[in-house]
């Protein structure tokens, strides 16, 4: 069963059942299937490297037992060259092995990062509302980057050390089975303590990654343009420095603990590593004194012990590394297993060109079960009509607009486009039919051209110029140093608020959609900018079905229908004149605007009604 969206708490590594770990191992192994050829070549390199690694001790034995006693200079030179040649070949094989393992590691990391990014893109808006961007980026960046070490180090080491250990055991039993038994009996001392150390390091890795995600989140908030301006405006530099220093200190201490944990264990393992050669020299030396064994055999046997205890120690630490690496994969799989509440149905309808007919039928929605935001919303917008949404702040106006492009699905009821339930339309084709201009339209840190072409990559220069002229933005573009190639800065901070809005309007005009969602925001603009935006909206609203969260009186008056929302319900519905004559909430909002010059959104009314903002 997939994890529910928003359940982000990482389970303690020590409490994860073995079946879950085995399931993760199966999932991890699937990422290696596309690299089967490289994997077999790595295995071949490991086998050849292990074989050449067995040659040098045998050559040493021949030097001690034959070449030196027989004063055979030719044989001595030949054996010495053989040692040099075997080491050279083993080194070249190691280089090839490292190249292949890095190629697989980078490939797996590339695949996982692409899959994780695609998964995140498929999640619905609620995930991004609740999740911290810094943590999401940390999992996509730091956690995925950790996979490289897992592939190039851990997994390859498991195979390499296992083959080395097996081949060495065979060789030492060939040389002397009594000495081999003594050497092998020491092996459990290297392995038994490994599990406990592995659990500790695994838990520390998970905690460290979480704290690093928190650190990334602080960096992202305080070093963005908006965060920087806010920090400077309130003089909170010292507070933010202290907060960063405290979190950075936590990360530092955790990384020190992570580096040092198990070092006492490895020190003891090192002592065990000297016990084996000592016993071999003592037992083997007594056999040499009794002429039951040659000195060369004892020396060669001790040389092999490095290939026995080294891999045994590495395999013990590999167990530690594998369990540590599992923490990274578990954090990645946690996001991979999240399900979006908004998905395509099988055989979903693909709409090429919408007619623009929108209908809500008894639609209700809530963010939490105990807090309804919209209740029994019903209305119809015929092609080319404008529906104005007005009401106090928190009435649910913006939430209603989120349902049309399926950023969320309604809890009950139906929303139809051209008579088709939105849930039966493919998400991609649905969203191509809808243009959105929000209160604070987002623009990328890129050129004006790139921001415009985001809506329609195939648009020509003439298309862009025409859209900008319609949006009253072309004169601003002409005044820029590099015209359409001018970089607008992070979220358009090099543009004025009015220019950013007009760029967003030009972008939607360029998209050529038949349905437009408009969330007007002009309260923070000067009168000139507001006038330009009002002119820019003329071509945008023409011959399009428009759902507008309306603040401006001119927009409300031209609407074919006005829906007055309050506490998530439509409390009034009609034209401007009809609603004024009824003398209810709409008339009150209108009077407030006329008296105070405020927006029809009537933020003052929100505080009067004591309603939390859900719009």
GIVENDA-V885219 format. One record per run of one state. SS is the DSSP state (alpha for helix, beta for strand, coil for the rest). FROM is the first residue (numbers start at 0). LEN is the number of residues. Records with the same first field share a line. If there is no record, write none. Layout:
SS->FROM-LEN + FROM-LEN
This chain:
coil->0-12 + 15-2 + 30-2 + 67-5 + 122-2 + 130-2 + 175-1 + 185-2 + 191-2 + 223-1 + 233-3 + 260-2 + 289-5 + 336-12 + 349-8 + 368-2 + 381-4 + 391-5 + 404-7 + 417-2 + 425-1 + 432-1 + 437-9 + 453-7 + 470-3 + 479-3 + 485-1 + 487-2 + 492-4 + 511-3 + 519-7 + 541-3 + 549-3 + 558-2 + 566-2 + 574-1 + 582-2 + 596-6 + 609-6
alpha->12-3 + 17-13 + 32-35 + 72-50 + 124-6 + 132-43 + 176-9 + 187-4 + 193-30 + 224-9 + 236-24 + 262-27 + 294-42 + 396-8 + 421-3 + 426-6 + 447-6 + 460-10 + 473-6 + 482-3 + 489-3 + 496-15 + 526-15 + 552-6 + 575-7 + 584-12 + 602-7
beta->348-1 + 357-11 + 370-11 + 385-6 + 411-6 + 419-2 + 424-1 + 433-4 + 446-1 + 486-1 + 514-5 + 544-5 + 560-6 + 568-6
